[in-house]
Amino acid sequence: MGQTARVSAFAWTAAVSLAAWLWLLLCQGFFWRTDVRLPPRREPREWPSVGVVVPARDEAAVLPASLPSLLAQDYPGRAEVFLVDDGSSDGTGELARALARRHGGLPLTVGSPGEPPAGWTGKLWAVRHGIGLARARDPEYLLLTDADIAHAPDSLRRLVAAARTGGFDVVSQMARLRVETPWERLIVPAFVYFFAQLYPFRRIGRPGSRTAAAAGGCVLLRADAAERARVPEAVRHAVIDDVALARAVKASGGRIWLGLAEGVDSVRPYPGLRDLWRMVSRSAYAQLRHHPVVLAGTVLGLAVVYLVPPAALLAGPVLGDAAAAGLGGAAWLVMTGTYVPMLRYYGRPPWQAPLLPFTAFLYLLMTVDSAVLHHRGRGAAWKGRTYARPDAVADEG
């Protein structure tokens, strides 16, 4: 009797997982689709001026692959690049100047903000300094982009045209991350998949929707919208600064848009599991607002949604519970189907999709580790700089 009760509970848990996946499939903004790209656009008669702000701290390793692409932008209007060397120890600023002399293109200004005051995260303090430099030229738009992001020659042109045509105050693209090493191939597509699940792209651009997010590697922002939303001052404490920026702009009445990238690629390598683990764990607990109860609910939810389906399918026959096996297999099938489009976007084979439960288990462990680091006072760091407050850290991008 006790064994029957346990098997029945297992089947009910598998049924809950299947119901969750059917809801995610149909009711979560079709997050699994990868066709949200730059919206329809037409070129304006007069191209507005743009200030390109690049916060950089110890980025000499990636600048040769990224900065020349910004300097080479084919943009008909006035544009200038403002790179903020945030206390680098590897010659980032001098390398940037040398690259500008070698490649030419858009004008480059290199600035340094000094040490951030209390209450400011490192990256946002650098962004504030860069915006200050750009505003001296009175640009209509600001492009906030990370030092590891390479842009296609027409990237800025397409971003501005999309913003002008759609009347958006923020147009952001989720940069395509590297998937060259085995760990990158396993974890990176899932990272974007989970982000889209939390912030369905279709809902972000929908008028009246409360969903707000941006991708910090590529954010085109109207300068007057930034002033109206008090960006970056209003989000100076933010751990996940890109999402906080989007929320501030939307709360002030602005229109925002986010989609997957076309011609915007990250050149930053994450060769091993440790590198990817740090990328996720430094901000995962902040996503849960540093709340232990929310953490516990998230861990339980991840287990039920991602881990129960394969467990039910594999253990059901052993326990003699055909219902659990069938329900678990159906849930795993739906999960696998929703992951295939993201794998294709990243050029990965569909056979990798059934591995999503294993990847989700790694993310579960990363989230728990993020909470442990936070409570040990070690969760706050940006490019080697630590802060007194564990939650005062910007997304490293």
PALOSE-631770 format. One line per 5 residues: number of its first residue (from 1); for each residue x, y, z of C-alpha. Coordinates in nm, 4 decimals. Each point is the difference from the previous one (the first is absolute). Example, Ala and Ser with C-alpha at 12.3 -4.5 7.8 and 13.67 -1.06 7.14 Angstrom:
2
1) 1.2300/-0.4500/0.7800 ~ 0.1370/0.3440/-0.0660
// end
This chain:
397
1) 0.0000/0.0000/0.0000 ~ 0.2815/0.2405/0.0910 ~ 0.1835/-0.0830/-0.3229 ~ -0.3155/0.0662/-0.2039 ~ -0.0406/0.3376/0.1710
6) 0.3592/0.0934/-0.0822 ~ -0.0396/-0.1005/-0.3643 ~ -0.3279/0.1892/-0.0228 ~ 0.1669/0.3118/0.1456 ~ 0.2771/-0.0393/-0.2571
11) -0.2576/-0.0119/-0.2800 ~ -0.1774/0.3065/0.1356 ~ 0.3317/0.1886/0.0133 ~ 0.0700/-0.0982/-0.3610 ~ -0.3495/0.1222/-0.0915
16) 0.0740/0.3350/0.1642 ~ 0.3224/0.0230/-0.2014 ~ -0.1834/-0.0769/-0.3243 ~ -0.2656/0.2608/0.0815 ~ 0.2749/0.2535/0.0674
21) 0.1614/-0.0721/-0.3353 ~ -0.3278/0.0280/-0.1882 ~ -0.0564/0.3356/0.1681 ~ 0.3543/0.1146/-0.0871 ~ -0.0473/-0.1177/-0.3579
26) -0.3233/0.1895/-0.0593 ~ -0.0307/0.2765/0.2586 ~ 0.3464/0.1409/0.0700 ~ 0.0246/0.2337/-0.2963 ~ 0.1249/-0.2736/-0.2349
31) 0.3380/0.0578/0.1639 ~ 0.1480/-0.3014/-0.1783 ~ -0.0284/0.1535/-0.3455 ~ 0.3094/0.1697/-0.1386 ~ -0.1580/0.2192/-0.2660
36) -0.0072/0.3205/0.2076 ~ 0.2599/0.1979/-0.1944 ~ 0.0292/0.3716/-0.0736 ~ -0.3497/0.1300/-0.0807 ~ -0.0971/0.1428/-0.3414
41) 0.1900/0.3197/-0.0687 ~ 0.0567/0.2677/-0.2580 ~ 0.2932/0.2343/-0.0248 ~ -0.0675/0.3533/0.1261 ~ 0.0479/0.3001/-0.2253
46) 0.2389/0.1517/0.2511 ~ 0.2146/-0.2272/0.2136 ~ 0.0185/0.0998/0.3677 ~ 0.3291/0.0332/0.1841 ~ 0.1135/-0.2897/0.2212
51) 0.2439/-0.0285/0.2874 ~ 0.1371/-0.3529/0.0415 ~ 0.0926/-0.0726/0.3629 ~ 0.2323/-0.2931/0.0770 ~ 0.0847/-0.0742/0.3663
56) 0.3268/-0.1954/0.0107 ~ 0.2068/-0.1421/0.2836 ~ 0.2963/-0.2259/-0.0835 ~ -0.1314/-0.0760/-0.3484 ~ 0.3249/-0.0041/-0.1971
61) -0.0556/-0.3643/-0.0929 ~ -0.3278/0.0636/-0.1832 ~ 0.0304/0.3590/-0.1281 ~ 0.1901/-0.0893/-0.3209 ~ -0.2973/-0.2175/-0.1038
66) -0.2739/0.2440/0.1035 ~ 0.1024/0.3675/-0.0054 ~ 0.0968/0.0123/-0.3723 ~ -0.3537/-0.1144/-0.0846 ~ -0.1436/0.3039/0.1818
71) 0.2452/0.2391/-0.1600 ~ -0.0914/-0.1417/-0.3429 ~ -0.3748/0.0614/0.0296 ~ -0.1577/0.1042/-0.3286 ~ -0.2213/0.2680/0.1485
76) -0.1193/0.2956/-0.2108 ~ -0.0454/0.2339/0.2980 ~ 0.2401/0.1310/0.2620 ~ 0.1272/-0.2640/0.2401 ~ 0.2847/-0.0119/0.2496
81) 0.1349/-0.2744/0.2267 ~ 0.0667/0.0699/0.3689 ~ 0.1980/-0.2769/0.1658 ~ 0.0249/0.0254/0.3778 ~ 0.3168/-0.1620/0.1332
86) -0.1145/-0.0919/0.3494 ~ 0.3300/-0.0371/0.1874 ~ 0.1436/-0.2685/-0.2267 ~ 0.3354/-0.1565/0.0804 ~ 0.0589/-0.1535/-0.3442
91) 0.0310/0.3131/-0.2142 ~ -0.3594/-0.0036/-0.1267 ~ -0.0080/0.3766/-0.0603 ~ 0.3286/0.0160/-0.1881 ~ -0.0936/-0.3014/-0.2097
96) -0.3301/0.1671/-0.0916 ~ 0.1847/0.3114/-0.1181 ~ 0.2438/-0.2124/-0.1997 ~ -0.2832/-0.1884/-0.1673 ~ -0.1675/0.3287/-0.0933
101) 0.3218/0.1291/-0.1541 ~ 0.0460/-0.3250/-0.1921 ~ -0.3561/-0.0500/-0.1254 ~ -0.1387/0.3531/-0.0194 ~ -0.3753/0.0348/-0.0383
106) -0.2250/0.1635/0.2601 ~ 0.1638/0.2432/0.2417 ~ 0.1082/-0.1574/0.3299 ~ 0.0227/0.1673/0.3392 ~ 0.1525/-0.1935/0.2908
111) -0.0947/0.1132/0.3482 ~ 0.0548/-0.1173/0.3565 ~ -0.2586/0.0429/0.2771 ~ 0.2158/-0.0610/0.3058 ~ -0.1136/-0.2181/0.2901
116) -0.3792/-0.0263/0.0379 ~ -0.1528/0.1652/0.3062 ~ -0.2011/-0.1970/0.2526 ~ -0.3286/-0.1272/-0.1398 ~ 0.1200/-0.0347/-0.3606
121) 0.0881/-0.3237/-0.1719 ~ 0.3171/-0.0008/-0.2043 ~ -0.1511/-0.0453/-0.3425 ~ -0.2827/0.2486/0.0498 ~ 0.2413/0.2604/0.1319
126) 0.2004/-0.0451/-0.3202 ~ -0.3204/0.0249/-0.2059 ~ -0.0914/0.3225/0.1797 ~ 0.3378/0.1500/-0.0881 ~ -0.0350/-0.1088/-0.3629
131) -0.3483/0.1470/-0.0270 ~ 0.1346/0.3248/0.1444 ~ 0.2700/0.0114/-0.2678 ~ -0.2533/-0.0775/-0.2720 ~ -0.2509/0.2612/0.1166
136) 0.2559/0.2709/-0.0611 ~ -0.0639/-0.0735/-0.3718 ~ -0.3790/0.0109/0.0542 ~ -0.0844/-0.3324/-0.1708 ~ -0.3584/-0.1055/-0.0603
141) 0.0823/-0.3644/0.0732 ~ 0.2437/-0.1872/0.2205 ~ 0.1250/-0.3460/-0.0918 ~ 0.1086/-0.1821/0.3158 ~ 0.2116/-0.2968/-0.1001
146) 0.2501/-0.2193/0.1822 ~ 0.3676/-0.0219/-0.0839 ~ -0.0309/-0.3604/-0.1157 ~ -0.2736/0.0649/-0.2572 ~ 0.0830/-0.0002/-0.3722
151) -0.2492/0.1751/-0.2297 ~ -0.0654/-0.0563/-0.3689 ~ 0.0775/0.3110/-0.2099 ~ -0.3691/0.0941/-0.0288 ~ -0.0935/-0.0828/0.3610
156) -0.0376/0.3589/0.1220 ~ -0.1838/0.0975/-0.3148 ~ -0.2586/-0.2768/0.0438 ~ -0.0446/0.0697/0.3718 ~ -0.0700/0.3694/-0.0578
161) -0.2347/-0.0703/-0.2917 ~ -0.1949/-0.2501/0.2129 ~ -0.0250/0.2447/0.2906 ~ -0.1151/0.2850/-0.2228 ~ -0.2502/-0.2091/-0.1959
166) -0.1559/-0.1659/0.3028 ~ 0.0137/0.3012/0.2300 ~ 0.2036/-0.1935/0.2578 ~ 0.1984/0.1639/0.2780 ~ 0.2064/-0.3170/0.0464
171) 0.0964/-0.2491/-0.2685 ~ 0.2141/-0.2809/0.1370 ~ 0.1403/-0.3165/-0.1516 ~ 0.1087/-0.3102/0.1885 ~ 0.3514/-0.0454/-0.1370
176) 0.0824/-0.3419/-0.1372 ~ 0.2446/-0.1534/0.2489 ~ 0.2881/-0.2292/-0.0894 ~ -0.0707/-0.3733/-0.0346 ~ 0.3424/-0.1363/-0.0911
181) 0.1059/-0.2119/0.2992 ~ -0.1994/-0.3042/0.1210 ~ -0.1166/0.1795/0.3155 ~ -0.1055/0.3080/-0.1987 ~ -0.2020/-0.2217/-0.2339
186) -0.1742/-0.1635/0.2939 ~ -0.0715/0.3050/0.2172 ~ -0.0184/0.3133/-0.2172 ~ -0.3140/-0.0823/-0.2065 ~ -0.1773/-0.0943/0.3237
191) 0.1041/0.3321/0.1553 ~ -0.1835/0.1926/-0.2725 ~ -0.2903/-0.2494/0.0072 ~ -0.0500/0.0522/0.3752 ~ 0.0270/0.3776/-0.0399
196) -0.2697/-0.0027/-0.2677 ~ -0.2148/-0.2201/0.2239 ~ 0.0232/0.2576/0.2800 ~ -0.0427/0.2986/-0.2334 ~ -0.1930/-0.1060/-0.3127
201) 0.1179/0.2310/-0.2754 ~ -0.3455/0.0378/-0.1546 ~ -0.1411/0.1390/0.3234 ~ 0.2805/0.2513/0.0476 ~ -0.0878/0.1997/-0.3090
206) -0.3765/-0.0286/0.0467 ~ -0.1704/0.3261/0.1072 ~ -0.1546/-0.0370/0.3442 ~ 0.2109/-0.3007/0.0945 ~ 0.1784/0.0141/0.3349
211) 0.2879/-0.2200/-0.1197 ~ 0.3200/0.2004/-0.0373 ~ 0.3549/-0.1087/-0.0812 ~ 0.2998/0.0883/-0.2122 ~ 0.3284/-0.1690/-0.0858
216) 0.2917/0.2063/0.1266 ~ 0.2335/-0.0810/-0.2862 ~ -0.2054/0.1995/-0.2493 ~ -0.2433/0.2694/0.1166 ~ -0.0980/0.2929/-0.2199
221) -0.1560/0.2609/0.2279 ~ -0.1555/0.3368/-0.0794 ~ 0.1939/0.2641/0.1911 ~ -0.3130/0.1841/0.1128 ~ -0.1531/-0.3288/0.1204
226) 0.3134/-0.0618/0.2055 ~ -0.0375/0.3424/0.1620 ~ -0.3708/-0.0538/0.0640 ~ 0.0684/-0.3380/0.1639 ~ 0.3063/0.1330/0.1857
231) 0.2254/-0.2621/-0.1540 ~ 0.2479/-0.1055/0.1241 ~ -0.0451/0.1742/0.3374 ~ -0.3346/-0.1729/0.0667 ~ 0.1543/-0.3461/-0.0453
236) 0.3430/0.0614/0.1538 ~ -0.0454/-0.2847/0.2551 ~ -0.1230/-0.2522/-0.2561 ~ 0.1597/-0.3411/-0.0250 ~ -0.1696/-0.0803/-0.3312
241) 0.0399/0.3483/-0.1402 ~ -0.1430/-0.0589/-0.3481 ~ -0.3339/-0.1254/0.1327 ~ -0.0088/0.2844/0.2547 ~ 0.0632/0.2540/-0.2766
246) -0.2859/-0.1364/-0.2098 ~ -0.2357/0.0064/0.2967 ~ 0.0929/0.3604/0.0809 ~ -0.0613/0.1136/-0.3582 ~ -0.3298/-0.1885/-0.0252
251) -0.1158/0.1305/0.3395 ~ 0.0626/0.3558/-0.1195 ~ -0.2280/-0.0530/-0.2998 ~ 0.2571/-0.1136/-0.2557 ~ -0.0431/-0.2732/-0.2602
256) 0.2538/-0.2800/-0.0072 ~ 0.0846/-0.2917/-0.2286 ~ 0.2272/-0.3026/0.0419 ~ 0.0797/-0.2797/-0.2402 ~ 0.2678/-0.2408/-0.1128
261) 0.3040/0.1414/-0.1728 ~ 0.0782/0.0385/-0.3652 ~ 0.3643/0.0944/-0.0482 ~ 0.0696/0.0619/0.3705 ~ 0.2354/-0.2618/0.1466
266) 0.1890/-0.0434/0.3236 ~ 0.3676/-0.0873/-0.0463 ~ 0.0581/-0.0764/0.3682 ~ 0.1110/-0.3607/0.0528 ~ -0.1358/-0.2197/0.2775
271) 0.2284/-0.2998/-0.0549 ~ -0.0841/-0.2016/0.3109 ~ -0.2878/-0.0774/0.2307 ~ 0.1516/0.2227/0.2697 ~ -0.0159/0.3063/-0.2269
276) -0.3634/-0.0604/-0.0899 ~ -0.0836/-0.0824/0.3609 ~ 0.1321/0.3420/0.1102 ~ -0.1945/0.1737/-0.2764 ~ -0.3279/-0.1453/0.1283
281) 0.0597/-0.0135/0.3747 ~ 0.1065/0.3641/0.0366 ~ -0.3564/0.1207/-0.0693 ~ -0.2338/-0.2994/0.0353 ~ -0.0936/0.0692/0.3619
286) -0.0572/0.3666/-0.0794 ~ -0.2603/-0.1118/-0.2533 ~ -0.1807/-0.1513/0.3001 ~ 0.0314/0.3295/0.1920 ~ 0.2298/-0.1679/0.2538
291) -0.2998/-0.1667/0.1657 ~ 0.0498/-0.3496/0.1510 ~ -0.3688/-0.0927/-0.0404 ~ 0.0081/0.0935/-0.3689 ~ 0.3217/-0.2015/-0.0335
296) -0.1663/-0.3051/0.1540 ~ -0.3002/0.0369/-0.2304 ~ 0.2268/0.0386/-0.3028 ~ 0.1993/-0.3120/0.0853 ~ -0.3233/-0.1966/0.0472
301) -0.1430/0.1378/-0.3240 ~ 0.3133/-0.0855/-0.1995 ~ -0.0044/-0.3512/0.1416 ~ -0.3668/-0.0612/-0.0828 ~ 0.0105/0.1580/-0.3463
306) 0.3405/-0.1191/-0.1255 ~ 0.1112/-0.2979/0.2085 ~ -0.3224/-0.1908/0.0648 ~ -0.0752/-0.0809/-0.3692 ~ 0.3152/-0.2063/-0.0683
311) -0.0124/-0.1479/0.3510 ~ -0.3599/-0.1114/-0.0521 ~ 0.0679/-0.1426/-0.3440 ~ 0.3036/-0.1972/0.1164 ~ -0.1220/-0.1037/0.3452
316) -0.3642/-0.0635/-0.0890 ~ 0.0594/-0.3411/-0.1598 ~ 0.2229/-0.1039/0.2899 ~ -0.2747/0.0911/0.2485 ~ -0.2709/-0.1543/-0.2140
321) -0.1649/0.3392/-0.0455 ~ -0.0910/0.0311/-0.3672 ~ -0.1945/0.3214/0.0622 ~ 0.3051/0.1737/0.1448 ~ 0.2159/-0.1196/-0.2888
326) -0.2519/0.1146/-0.2615 ~ -0.0592/0.3402/0.1574 ~ 0.3705/0.0547/0.0576 ~ 0.0823/-0.0984/-0.3571 ~ -0.2633/0.2393/-0.1354
331) 0.1335/0.2856/0.2132 ~ 0.3566/-0.0714/-0.1113 ~ -0.1145/-0.0067/-0.3624 ~ -0.1640/0.3428/0.0294 ~ 0.3067/0.1364/0.1783
336) 0.2271/-0.1356/-0.2722 ~ -0.2162/0.1463/-0.2756 ~ 0.0068/0.3489/0.1508 ~ 0.3792/-0.0080/0.0208 ~ 0.0703/-0.1012/-0.3605
341) -0.0556/0.3499/-0.1524 ~ 0.2612/0.1539/0.2328 ~ 0.2494/-0.2719/-0.0855 ~ -0.0563/0.0667/-0.3699 ~ 0.0524/0.3719/0.0591
346) 0.3387/-0.0874/0.1464 ~ 0.0815/-0.2491/-0.2750 ~ -0.0194/-0.2992/0.2331 ~ -0.1495/-0.3377/-0.0984 ~ -0.3512/-0.0890/0.1224
351) 0.1266/-0.3156/0.1738 ~ 0.1405/0.2260/0.2718 ~ -0.3526/0.1052/0.1061 ~ -0.0689/-0.3029/0.2273 ~ 0.3031/0.1061/0.2078
356) -0.1885/0.3073/0.1256 ~ -0.0915/-0.1624/0.3368 ~ 0.3717/-0.0533/0.0731 ~ 0.0772/0.3601/-0.0923 ~ -0.2900/0.1188/0.2148
361) 0.1422/-0.1985/0.2923 ~ 0.3290/0.1866/-0.0434 ~ -0.1904/0.3303/0.0034 ~ -0.1780/-0.1096/0.3168 ~ 0.3384/-0.0593/0.1656
366) 0.1294/0.3347/-0.1291 ~ -0.3008/0.1774/0.1493 ~ 0.0548/-0.1624/0.3388 ~ 0.3704/0.0868/-0.0194 ~ -0.0939/0.3610/-0.0790
371) -0.2025/0.0125/0.3229 ~ 0.2865/-0.1526/0.1985 ~ 0.2452/0.2565/-0.1391 ~ -0.2414/0.2796/0.0829 ~ -0.0371/-0.1057/0.3627
376) 0.3761/-0.0375/0.0306 ~ 0.0419/0.3556/-0.1243 ~ 0.1791/-0.1128/-0.3163 ~ -0.2698/0.0574/-0.2576 ~ 0.1029/0.3506/-0.1018
381) 0.2752/0.0337/-0.2574 ~ 0.0491/0.1599/-0.3385 ~ 0.3221/-0.0760/-0.1829 ~ 0.1861/-0.0714/0.3206 ~ -0.1406/0.2978/0.1931
386) -0.1943/-0.0899/0.3135 ~ -0.2474/0.2093/0.1972 ~ -0.1071/0.0381/0.3585 ~ -0.3610/-0.0800/-0.0872 ~ -0.0497/-0.3511/-0.1384
391) -0.2797/0.1139/-0.2300 ~ 0.1819/0.2947/-0.1553 ~ 0.1315/-0.1537/-0.3188 ~ -0.0776/0.0586/-0.3645 ~ -0.0454/-0.2736/-0.2544
396) 0.3387/-0.0570/-0.1521 ~ -0.1463/-0.0734/-0.3390
// end
